[in-house]
Amino acid sequence: MQNPPPAPIPQTTPLSEVRSNAEIDPCLTVVMPVYNEAPTVAEIVSLVLAQRPVLQLVIVDDCSADGTWDNLLELAQTDARITIFRHEVNQGKGAALRTGIEHATADIVVIQDADLEYDPAEYHKLLMPILAGKADVVFGSRFLAAAARIEFCITGIRLETGF
């Protein structure tokens, strides 16, 4: 038997009027795998936490050796939305993602790399199809020009899983 589609998440600003993250109510866990990101981790954490939709930021350090973990310990003291974990043995990005997703508390999860490649200010473009009840999963591409990245590469997939 097929599960019914989830109901759209309530939103105070009409979805047709949303043009930025500032217009989206908090609804998102951001999972950030990190490995030797000491030079950029504070900046990306600041950018992520500045986005209104972010309820939680789960950062998983995959056994960095450059001081990243010390930076994360300090950052975690600055905002209650930050949760940090450390792998004592390097296990790779996939393991870091699994650890982060296991600890996500929001209904929607976004993966944010710590190297400043993706702009957290664009979360609203990924969230819109989910919030509107049009997709369960949204993928973006870093291989297209910034203007076309989300608009032309969004794919909504309704997954039927046993989870």
CYANA upper distance limits for C-alpha pairs under 8 A (distance plus 0.5 A):
  2 GLN  CA    160 GLU  CA      8.12
  3 ASN  CA    160 GLU  CA      8.07
  5 PRO  CA    133 GLY  CA      8.40
  6 PRO  CA    133 GLY  CA      7.53
  7 ALA  CA    133 GLY  CA      6.92
  8 PRO  CA    130 ILE  CA      7.84
  8 PRO  CA    131 LEU  CA      5.95
  8 PRO  CA    132 ALA  CA      6.04
  8 PRO  CA    133 GLY  CA      5.05
  9 ILE  CA    131 LEU  CA      5.83
  9 ILE  CA    132 ALA  CA      7.89
  9 ILE  CA    133 GLY  CA      8.08
 10 PRO  CA    131 LEU  CA      8.20
 11 GLN  CA     15 LEU  CA      7.84
 11 GLN  CA     24 ILE  CA      7.43
 11 GLN  CA     25 ASP  CA      6.84
 11 GLN  CA    131 LEU  CA      8.24
 12 THR  CA     24 ILE  CA      8.19
 12 THR  CA     25 ASP  CA      7.53
 13 THR  CA     17 GLU  CA      7.39
 13 THR  CA     18 VAL  CA      7.32
 13 THR  CA     23 GLU  CA      6.67
 13 THR  CA     24 ILE  CA      7.52
 14 PRO  CA     18 VAL  CA      7.33
 15 LEU  CA    128 MET  CA      7.68
 15 LEU  CA    131 LEU  CA      8.40
 15 LEU  CA    132 ALA  CA      7.47
 18 VAL  CA     23 GLU  CA      6.25
 18 VAL  CA     24 ILE  CA      7.73
 18 VAL  CA    124 HIS  CA      8.35
 19 ARG  CA     23 GLU  CA      7.63
 19 ARG  CA    124 HIS  CA      8.04
 20 SER  CA     24 ILE  CA      7.94
 20 SER  CA    121 ALA  CA      7.81
 20 SER  CA    122 GLU  CA      8.00
 20 SER  CA    124 HIS  CA      6.38
 21 ASN  CA     51 GLN  CA      6.56
 21 ASN  CA     52 ARG  CA      6.41
 21 ASN  CA     53 PRO  CA      6.88
 21 ASN  CA    121 ALA  CA      6.94
 21 ASN  CA    122 GLU  CA      7.81
 21 ASN  CA    123 TYR  CA      7.05
 21 ASN  CA    124 HIS  CA      5.61
 22 ALA  CA     51 GLN  CA      7.45
 22 ALA  CA     52 ARG  CA      5.99
 22 ALA  CA     53 PRO  CA      8.11
 23 GLU  CA     52 ARG  CA      8.26
 24 ILE  CA     52 ARG  CA      7.16
 24 ILE  CA     53 PRO  CA      6.18
 24 ILE  CA    124 HIS  CA      7.66
 25 ASP  CA     52 ARG  CA      7.10
 25 ASP  CA     53 PRO  CA      5.89
 26 PRO  CA     52 ARG  CA      6.37
 26 PRO  CA     53 PRO  CA      4.25
 26 PRO  CA     54 VAL  CA      5.99
 26 PRO  CA     55 LEU  CA      5.98
 27 CYS  CA     53 PRO  CA      5.88
 27 CYS  CA     54 VAL  CA      6.90
 27 CYS  CA     55 LEU  CA      6.50
 27 CYS  CA    106 ALA  CA      6.49
 27 CYS  CA    107 ASP  CA      7.19
 27 CYS  CA    108 ILE  CA      7.00
 28 LEU  CA     53 PRO  CA      6.12
 28 LEU  CA     54 VAL  CA      5.34
 28 LEU  CA     55 LEU  CA      5.86
 28 LEU  CA     56 GLN  CA      7.16
 28 LEU  CA    106 ALA  CA      5.85
 28 LEU  CA    107 ASP  CA      7.22
 28 LEU  CA    108 ILE  CA      5.53
 28 LEU  CA    109 VAL  CA      6.27
 28 LEU  CA    110 VAL  CA      7.72
 29 THR  CA     54 VAL  CA      6.56
 29 THR  CA     55 LEU  CA      6.33
 29 THR  CA     56 GLN  CA      5.14
 29 THR  CA     57 LEU  CA      6.25
 29 THR  CA     58 VAL  CA      7.69
 29 THR  CA    104 ALA  CA      6.39
 29 THR  CA    105 THR  CA      7.16
 29 THR  CA    106 ALA  CA      5.74
 29 THR  CA    107 ASP  CA      8.14
 29 THR  CA    108 ILE  CA      6.71
 29 THR  CA    109 VAL  CA      5.31
 29 THR  CA    110 VAL  CA      6.91
 30 VAL  CA     48 VAL  CA      8.46
 30 VAL  CA     54 VAL  CA      7.40
 30 VAL  CA     56 GLN  CA      6.74
 30 VAL  CA     57 LEU  CA      5.29
 30 VAL  CA     58 VAL  CA      6.63
 30 VAL  CA    104 ALA  CA      8.49
 30 VAL  CA    109 VAL  CA      6.23
 30 VAL  CA    110 VAL  CA      5.40
 30 VAL  CA    111 ILE  CA      6.34
 30 VAL  CA    112 GLN  CA      6.93
 31 VAL  CA     57 LEU  CA      6.53
 31 VAL  CA     58 VAL  CA      5.32
 31 VAL  CA     59 ILE  CA      6.46
 31 VAL  CA     60 VAL  CA      8.26
 31 VAL  CA     97 LEU  CA      7.45
 31 VAL  CA    100 GLY  CA      6.02
 31 VAL  CA    101 ILE  CA      7.18
 31 VAL  CA    104 ALA  CA      8.12
 31 VAL  CA    109 VAL  CA      7.46
 31 VAL  CA    110 VAL  CA      6.68
 31 VAL  CA    111 ILE  CA      5.45
 31 VAL  CA    112 GLN  CA      6.57
 32 MET  CA     57 LEU  CA      7.84
 32 MET  CA     58 VAL  CA      6.61
 32 MET  CA     59 ILE  CA      5.20
 32 MET  CA     60 VAL  CA      6.78
 32 MET  CA     97 LEU  CA      8.02
 32 MET  CA    100 GLY  CA      7.86
 32 MET  CA    111 ILE  CA      6.50
 32 MET  CA    112 GLN  CA      5.49
 32 MET  CA    113 ASP  CA      6.12
 32 MET  CA    114 ALA  CA      6.93
 33 PRO  CA     59 ILE  CA      6.35
 33 PRO  CA     60 VAL  CA      5.37
 33 PRO  CA     61 ASP  CA      6.67
 33 PRO  CA     62 ASP  CA      7.68
 33 PRO  CA     93 LYS  CA      6.90
 33 PRO  CA     96 ALA  CA      5.98
 33 PRO  CA     97 LEU  CA      6.66
 33 PRO  CA    100 GLY  CA      8.09
 33 PRO  CA    112 GLN  CA      8.03
 33 PRO  CA    113 ASP  CA      6.82
 33 PRO  CA    114 ALA  CA      7.48
 34 VAL  CA     41 VAL  CA      8.49
 34 VAL  CA     59 ILE  CA      7.52
 34 VAL  CA     60 VAL  CA      6.46
 34 VAL  CA     61 ASP  CA      5.31
 34 VAL  CA     62 ASP  CA      6.67
 34 VAL  CA     64 SER  CA      8.13
 34 VAL  CA     96 ALA  CA      8.43
 34 VAL  CA    113 ASP  CA      7.74
 34 VAL  CA    114 ALA  CA      6.50
 35 TYR  CA     61 ASP  CA      6.34
 35 TYR  CA     62 ASP  CA      5.94
 35 TYR  CA     63 CYS  CA      7.25
 35 TYR  CA     64 SER  CA      5.45
 35 TYR  CA     68 THR  CA      8.00
 36 ASN  CA     64 SER  CA      5.22
 36 ASN  CA     65 ALA  CA      6.74
 36 ASN  CA     66 ASP  CA      5.93
 36 ASN  CA     67 GLY  CA      7.92
 36 ASN  CA     68 THR  CA      6.38
 37 GLU  CA     41 VAL  CA      6.02
 37 GLU  CA     64 SER  CA      8.29
 37 GLU  CA     66 ASP  CA      8.06
 37 GLU  CA     68 THR  CA      6.26
 37 GLU  CA    114 ALA  CA      7.25
 37 GLU  CA    115 ASP  CA      7.59
 38 ALA  CA     42 ALA  CA      8.23
 38 ALA  CA     66 ASP  CA      6.78
 38 ALA  CA     67 GLY  CA      6.31
 38 ALA  CA     68 THR  CA      4.81
 38 ALA  CA     71 ASN  CA      7.33
 40 THR  CA     44 ILE  CA      6.82
 40 THR  CA    114 ALA  CA      7.36
 40 THR  CA    115 ASP  CA      6.89
 40 THR  CA    116 LEU  CA      7.88
 41 VAL  CA     45 VAL  CA      6.53
 41 VAL  CA     68 THR  CA      7.81
 41 VAL  CA     71 ASN  CA      8.17
 41 VAL  CA     72 LEU  CA      8.34
 41 VAL  CA    114 ALA  CA      6.42
 41 VAL  CA    115 ASP  CA      8.07
 42 ALA  CA     46 SER  CA      6.65
 42 ALA  CA     71 ASN  CA      7.80
 42 ALA  CA     72 LEU  CA      8.42
 42 ALA  CA     75 LEU  CA      7.70
 43 GLU  CA     47 LEU  CA      6.78
 44 ILE  CA     48 VAL  CA      6.58
 44 ILE  CA    114 ALA  CA      6.58
 44 ILE  CA    115 ASP  CA      8.05
 44 ILE  CA    116 LEU  CA      6.73
 45 VAL  CA     49 LEU  CA      6.61
 46 SER  CA     50 ALA  CA      6.68
 47 LEU  CA     51 GLN  CA      7.53
 47 LEU  CA    120 PRO  CA      7.07
 48 VAL  CA     54 VAL  CA      7.83
 48 VAL  CA     57 LEU  CA      8.40
 48 VAL  CA    120 PRO  CA      6.16
 49 LEU  CA     54 VAL  CA      6.94
 49 LEU  CA     57 LEU  CA      8.10
 51 GLN  CA    120 PRO  CA      7.54
 51 GLN  CA    121 ALA  CA      7.28
 55 LEU  CA     81 ARG  CA      6.84
 55 LEU  CA    106 ALA  CA      7.42
 56 GLN  CA     81 ARG  CA      5.12
 56 GLN  CA     82 ILE  CA      6.62
 56 GLN  CA     83 THR  CA      8.00
 56 GLN  CA    104 ALA  CA      8.00
 56 GLN  CA    105 THR  CA      7.86
 56 GLN  CA    106 ALA  CA      7.80
 57 LEU  CA     81 ARG  CA      6.33
 57 LEU  CA     82 ILE  CA      5.33
 57 LEU  CA     83 THR  CA      6.68
 58 VAL  CA     82 ILE  CA      6.52
 58 VAL  CA     83 THR  CA      5.32
 58 VAL  CA     84 ILE  CA      6.32
 58 VAL  CA     85 PHE  CA      8.29
 58 VAL  CA    100 GLY  CA      6.24
 58 VAL  CA    103 HIS  CA      7.78
 58 VAL  CA    104 ALA  CA      7.51
 59 ILE  CA     82 ILE  CA      7.90
 59 ILE  CA     83 THR  CA      6.75
 59 ILE  CA     84 ILE  CA      5.32
 59 ILE  CA     85 PHE  CA      6.82
 59 ILE  CA    100 GLY  CA      7.23
 60 VAL  CA     84 ILE  CA      6.36
 60 VAL  CA     85 PHE  CA      5.26
 60 VAL  CA     86 ARG  CA      6.14
 60 VAL  CA     87 HIS  CA      7.89
 60 VAL  CA     96 ALA  CA      6.13
 60 VAL  CA     97 LEU  CA      8.09
 60 VAL  CA     99 THR  CA      7.59
 60 VAL  CA    100 GLY  CA      6.70
 61 ASP  CA     68 THR  CA      8.06
 61 ASP  CA     69 TRP  CA      7.10
 61 ASP  CA     84 ILE  CA      8.13
 61 ASP  CA     85 PHE  CA      6.69
 61 ASP  CA     86 ARG  CA      5.16
 61 ASP  CA     87 HIS  CA      6.67
 61 ASP  CA     96 ALA  CA      7.74
 62 ASP  CA     86 ARG  CA      6.48
 62 ASP  CA     87 HIS  CA      5.37
 62 ASP  CA     88 GLU  CA      7.79
 62 ASP  CA     89 VAL  CA      7.59
 62 ASP  CA     90 ASN  CA      5.70
 62 ASP  CA     91 GLN  CA      7.01
 62 ASP  CA     92 GLY  CA      7.23
 62 ASP  CA     93 LYS  CA      7.98
 62 ASP  CA     96 ALA  CA      6.75
 63 CYS  CA     86 ARG  CA      6.89
 63 CYS  CA     87 HIS  CA      5.75
 63 CYS  CA     88 GLU  CA      5.88
 63 CYS  CA     89 VAL  CA      6.12
 63 CYS  CA     90 ASN  CA      5.53
 64 SER  CA     68 THR  CA      6.59
 64 SER  CA     69 TRP  CA      7.26
 64 SER  CA     90 ASN  CA      8.33
 67 GLY  CA     71 ASN  CA      6.94
 68 THR  CA     72 LEU  CA      6.72
 69 TRP  CA     73 LEU  CA      6.71
 69 TRP  CA     86 ARG  CA      8.05
 70 ASP  CA     74 GLU  CA      7.05
 71 ASN  CA     75 LEU  CA      6.70
 72 LEU  CA     76 ALA  CA      6.43
 72 LEU  CA     84 ILE  CA      7.64
 73 LEU  CA     77 GLN  CA      7.34
 73 LEU  CA     84 ILE  CA      8.26
 74 GLU  CA     78 THR  CA      7.63
 75 LEU  CA     79 ASP  CA      7.78
 75 LEU  CA     82 ILE  CA      8.29
 76 ALA  CA     80 ALA  CA      7.65
 76 ALA  CA     82 ILE  CA      5.85
 76 ALA  CA     83 THR  CA      7.13
 76 ALA  CA     84 ILE  CA      7.50
 85 PHE  CA     99 THR  CA      8.50
 85 PHE  CA    100 GLY  CA      8.49
 87 HIS  CA     91 GLN  CA      7.85
 87 HIS  CA     96 ALA  CA      8.28
 91 GLN  CA     95 ALA  CA      6.30
 91 GLN  CA     96 ALA  CA      7.79
 92 GLY  CA     96 ALA  CA      6.98
 93 LYS  CA     97 LEU  CA      6.63
 94 GLY  CA     98 ARG  CA      6.76
 95 ALA  CA     99 THR  CA      6.71
 96 ALA  CA    100 GLY  CA      6.69
 97 LEU  CA    101 ILE  CA      6.52
 97 LEU  CA    111 ILE  CA      8.43
 98 ARG  CA    102 GLU  CA      6.58
 99 THR  CA    103 HIS  CA      7.24
100 GLY  CA    104 ALA  CA      6.94
101 ILE  CA    109 VAL  CA      8.06
104 ALA  CA    109 VAL  CA      7.72
112 GLN  CA    118 TYR  CA      7.46
112 GLN  CA    120 PRO  CA      8.29
113 ASP  CA    117 GLU  CA      7.57
113 ASP  CA    118 TYR  CA      7.54
118 TYR  CA    142 ARG  CA      8.38
119 ASP  CA    123 TYR  CA      8.35
122 GLU  CA    126 LEU  CA      7.73
123 TYR  CA    127 LEU  CA      6.64
124 HIS  CA    128 MET  CA      6.44
125 LYS  CA    129 PRO  CA      8.45
125 LYS  CA    150 ILE  CA      7.00
125 LYS  CA    151 GLU  CA      8.23
126 LEU  CA    130 ILE  CA      8.12
126 LEU  CA    138 VAL  CA      6.61
126 LEU  CA    139 PHE  CA      8.01
126 LEU  CA    140 GLY  CA      7.91
126 LEU  CA    150 ILE  CA      7.68
126 LEU  CA    154 ILE  CA      8.23
127 LEU  CA    131 LEU  CA      6.47
127 LEU  CA    138 VAL  CA      8.37
128 MET  CA    132 ALA  CA      6.47
129 PRO  CA    133 GLY  CA      6.80
129 PRO  CA    134 LYS  CA      5.57
129 PRO  CA    135 ALA  CA      5.90
129 PRO  CA    138 VAL  CA      7.93
129 PRO  CA    156 GLY  CA      7.99
130 ILE  CA    134 LYS  CA      6.35
130 ILE  CA    135 ALA  CA      5.43
130 ILE  CA    136 ASP  CA      6.22
130 ILE  CA    137 VAL  CA      7.62
130 ILE  CA    138 VAL  CA      8.01
134 LYS  CA    156 GLY  CA      7.69
135 ALA  CA    156 GLY  CA      4.99
135 ALA  CA    157 ILE  CA      6.37
135 ALA  CA    158 ARG  CA      6.74
136 ASP  CA    156 GLY  CA      6.80
136 ASP  CA    157 ILE  CA      6.32
136 ASP  CA    158 ARG  CA      5.65
136 ASP  CA    159 LEU  CA      7.54
137 VAL  CA    155 THR  CA      7.91
137 VAL  CA    156 GLY  CA      5.74
137 VAL  CA    157 ILE  CA      5.75
137 VAL  CA    158 ARG  CA      7.22
137 VAL  CA    159 LEU  CA      8.32
138 VAL  CA    154 ILE  CA      6.32
138 VAL  CA    155 THR  CA      5.94
138 VAL  CA    156 GLY  CA      5.58
138 VAL  CA    157 ILE  CA      7.62
139 PHE  CA    153 CYS  CA      7.52
139 PHE  CA    154 ILE  CA      5.88
139 PHE  CA    155 THR  CA      6.17
139 PHE  CA    156 GLY  CA      7.89
140 GLY  CA    149 ARG  CA      6.80
140 GLY  CA    150 ILE  CA      5.79
140 GLY  CA    153 CYS  CA      6.11
140 GLY  CA    154 ILE  CA      6.09
140 GLY  CA    155 THR  CA      8.28
141 SER  CA    149 ARG  CA      6.04
141 SER  CA    150 ILE  CA      7.37
141 SER  CA    153 CYS  CA      6.69
142 ARG  CA    146 ALA  CA      8.29
142 ARG  CA    149 ARG  CA      6.90
143 PHE  CA    149 ARG  CA      7.82
144 LEU  CA    148 ALA  CA      6.61
144 LEU  CA    149 ARG  CA      5.53
145 ALA  CA    149 ARG  CA      6.22
146 ALA  CA    150 ILE  CA      8.31
147 ALA  CA    151 GLU  CA      8.01
148 ALA  CA    152 PHE  CA      5.96
148 ALA  CA    153 CYS  CA      7.91
149 ARG  CA    153 CYS  CA      6.49
150 ILE  CA    154 ILE  CA      6.11
